[in-house]
Amino acid sequence: MSADIKVLIVDDSAVVRKVFKEQLSRQRGIRVVGTAPDPYVAREKIIRLKPDVLTLDIEMPRMDGLTFLQKLMRHYPLPVIVVSSLTAKGRKIALEALSYGALEVISKPDVAYSVGDMSVQLAEKIRAASKAKLVPRQVFESVKPGVVKLPAKAMTQTTNKVIAIGASTGGADAIKKVLTAMPYNSPGILVVQHMPAQFTTSFAQRLDELCLVDVKEAKNGDTVTNGQVLIAPGNFHMVLRRSGARYYVEIKKGPLVHYQRPAADILFKSVARYAGANAIGVILTGMGNDGAAGMLEMKRAGSVNIAQDERSSVVFGMPKKAIAMGAVDYIKHINRIAKQIFNVLETL
């Protein structure tokens, strides 16, 4: 029998610490070894208790969580799940935390009972984080404001092409690496990243600052156009639809799929149905099975599919499952996925 995952909870709220500890202690294979009200106490407990995963509040007294995270990743790297408020400031800092090495972000409930409601999802993220391979982060600078950057080889006749991307744990950084390498005239791109409601808005805004393509959080009825990326909003599924020659997206509720909403499977299956051989599927780092079945449907419909390789994946779960199902045509390091997309587009 494998050992339990040891978790340290770092949060300035005594209520949150108490309820997180109670709820996580009921989850199979997880053991809360300690709690800390601030980074100074956390530092001492990390050394003494040697946790496998840290949950980290990023707005705390004495030392803010972002500063602590930077120090932690430099001197004692650990899988970290950031717990953030839904304020604009909280969302912005949480996304910065992802760029500094945090693996996941969850929204911080403002009442105790809602903490209990999210215990299953938090437990899944802890399990994913415990299996994660920490990889060096790359710093990106914006290429939009007044910077001339030559795109890759110009692509023609991209009107009816669609690129669909799915990712989970470690996916924010992986998506950034792919999208920052895409030229301004790339086909329309649809992205599902497992991320809470409201955080996807800030995620899209940040990517829009970094990329040559335009990036926005998707809204119901948005047209899929060249040079634009649509990010599925947190807590909503995104599906592709077609009306004549026009592709557009539908944003809708629906049951969780693989504990997720949005889910990559929902997007991929709709892409298989409405885009078929005009589509490219990309599955990136993440724990679990989400995206594999949908990607297989895409392949059967004639799409070409690409998976991130094990070496560059934080968690080689979603890509591994898709590969095992025979849904993948190319397996590439994250730094070579954009180039592989270009190569495929030239053959479609």
Secondary structure, 3 states (H helix, E strand, C coil): CCCCEEEEEECCCHHHHHHHHHHHHCCCCEEEEEEECCHHHHHHHHHHHCCCEEEEECCCCCCCHHHHHHHHHHHCCCCEEEEECCCHHHHHHHHHHHHCCCCEEEECCCCHHHHHHCHHHHHHHHHHHHCCCCCCCCCCCCCCCCCCCCCCCCCCCCCCCEEEEEECCCHHHHHHHHHCCCCCCCCEEEEEECCCCCHHHHHHHHHHHHCCCEEEECCCCCECCCCEEEECCCCCEEEEEEECCEEEEEEECCCCECCECCCHHHHHHHHHHHCHHHEEEEECCECCCCCHHHHHHHHHCCCEEEEECCCCCCCECHHHHHHHCCCCCEEECHHHHHHHHHHHHCCC
